Amino acid sequence: NEMHNAILTYLPYKSSFLFIDNISSLDMDGVTGDYTLRKDAFFYEDHFVNNPVTPGVIITEIMLQIGLVVLGVHLIIIENREAGVPLDEGSFPLLTTIDVSFFKMVFPGEKVIVTSKKKYFRFGKLKCLVEMHNDKGELVAKGIFSGIINNAVILKKAK
């Protein structure tokens, strides 16, 4: 997993907003990773008072980071290596559309596993089917995430 986790150094997040603990599998067609919600995370204090529940936006962000950003950065690195182009640090997916359904609540301290399957990647656009399960294997959320890879890479290749 150390090889897969090396991808995390390319991601555009600081530690306080990085919602990935481990990438367990990663290839051209998909990615699986996990994250354990910190009991002392800032968003639990007021959501909800005396009854902490993970906000849907945080669940969505975890799915986005593992399911779209990690896979997108991986695909860019592979494409650039094949084209002999150095990786541009500004190259990461910019979210364009998202459609998520929620099925279960996630509580502080829970571990979630995100699995993403690539639907397509062409002309800089990546679309994935992303699912999140809890440690018991229950479906927490699923959705379609689409992003456009920062144009710097595509423009370099076109020259």
C-alpha positions, 0 to 999 in steps of 0.5 A: 500500500505504500506505493498507492499511498505515495499518490497522496503527496500530489493531492492539493489538500493540507492535513486538516482537510485531507480525508484519506487514511489509506489507498488499498488499491489503485489502477487505471479503472478504479480506486479503493481507500478508507478514512476513519472519522476523527472523534474530535473533528471540528464539524461534530461540535455543532452538528448536532449538539450532543448528538454528533453525526457526520455532515453530508458535505463531509461524506461527499468530500471523502468520496470526492477525494478518494474516488475522483481526485486520487484516481484523476491524479493517478491517470494524469501521472500515467498519461504524462509519463507515457507522453514524457511530460513532467507532472504539473503541480496544478493538475488535479480534477475540478469538480463539475457535477455530483449526484449522491444518494445517502443511505446511512448515517456515519458517526464519529470514530467510524471507518468508511471505505470508498470504492470508485469505478471509472466510467470514462476518462477522455478529453480531460473529463473523468466520470466515476461511480463512487460508493461508500460502505461502513466497516460492517459492509453496509452501503452509506452513500453512492453517486456519480462524480465528474471532474475536469482535469486542470487544462495545464496538462492537456495544453502541454500535450497538445503542443 
